[in-house]
């Protein structure tokens, strides 16, 4: 299995104050960003299809089965 596919991270959006490109109760792919994490942010691929930083408090990281991960990636 491809290492990149094994390490995919996803997060459930639970807040979106003043963020038009996030939908509450939707799952987003997270991209690793250690510098953002240190500052309290998380990098996600939002509704625009691009990756942006958002407050970590807007998300709950979730563990998904491989099949669900693949379905979410294909749906983009």
VOGU-3710 file (C-alpha; in Angstrom, 3 decimals, decimal comma):
1> xxxxxxxxxx> 0,000/0,000/0,000  1,209/3,483/-0,860  2,618/5,262/2,221  0,715/8,465/1,367  -2,608/6,604/1,334  -1,847/5,008/4,704  -1,266/8,368/6,386  -4,323/10,287/5,250  -5,934/12,321/7,991  -9,526/13,545/8,038
11> xxxxxxxxxx> -11,426/15,906/10,303  -15,077/16,619/10,989  -16,007/20,302/10,816  -17,814/21,439/13,985  -17,507/25,210/13,536  -17,214/27,687/10,687  -17,527/31,215/12,075  -16,923/33,643/9,197  -15,701/30,817/6,919  -17,773/30,433/3,763
21> xxxxxxxxxx> -15,660/27,529/2,492  -16,444/25,172/5,390  -19,631/23,207/6,017  -20,491/22,071/9,537  -20,838/18,264/9,861  -18,743/17,664/6,735  -15,503/15,668/6,711  -12,406/17,304/5,212  -8,984/15,972/4,329  -6,207/17,357/6,531
31> xxxxxxxxxx> -2,735/18,092/5,214  0,185/17,831/7,653  1,523/21,234/8,738  3,564/21,195/11,940  4,074/24,972/11,962  0,333/25,615/11,716  -0,351/23,080/14,467  2,033/24,903/16,805  -0,003/28,075/16,253  -3,375/26,371/16,849
41> xxxxxxxxxx> -4,372/25,916/13,217  -5,108/22,988/10,942  -4,588/22,848/7,150  -7,583/21,365/5,316  -8,743/21,076/1,742  -11,937/23,120/1,905  -14,945/23,587/-0,411  -12,848/25,647/-2,836  -10,690/22,559/-3,447  -7,616/24,370/-2,122
51> xxxxxxxxxx> -5,851/23,926/1,203  -6,135/26,675/3,795  -5,474/27,146/7,489  -8,382/27,196/9,936  -8,555/27,191/13,740  -8,126/23,686/15,180  -11,215/24,332/17,304  -13,340/24,118/14,121  -12,495/20,410/13,710  -12,373/17,010/15,356
61> xxxxxxxxxx> -9,838/14,634/13,794  -11,500/11,322/12,930  -10,126/7,891/12,023  -11,878/6,427/8,984  -11,746/2,979/7,374  -9,683/2,831/4,178  -12,821/2,431/2,046  -14,323/5,618/3,485  -11,068/7,510/2,927  -10,938/6,435/-0,705
71> xxxxxx> -14,592/7,411/-1,230  -13,952/10,885/0,176  -10,890/11,405/-2,031  -12,783/10,307/-5,157  -15,727/12,594/-4,267  -13,569/15,717/-4,422
//
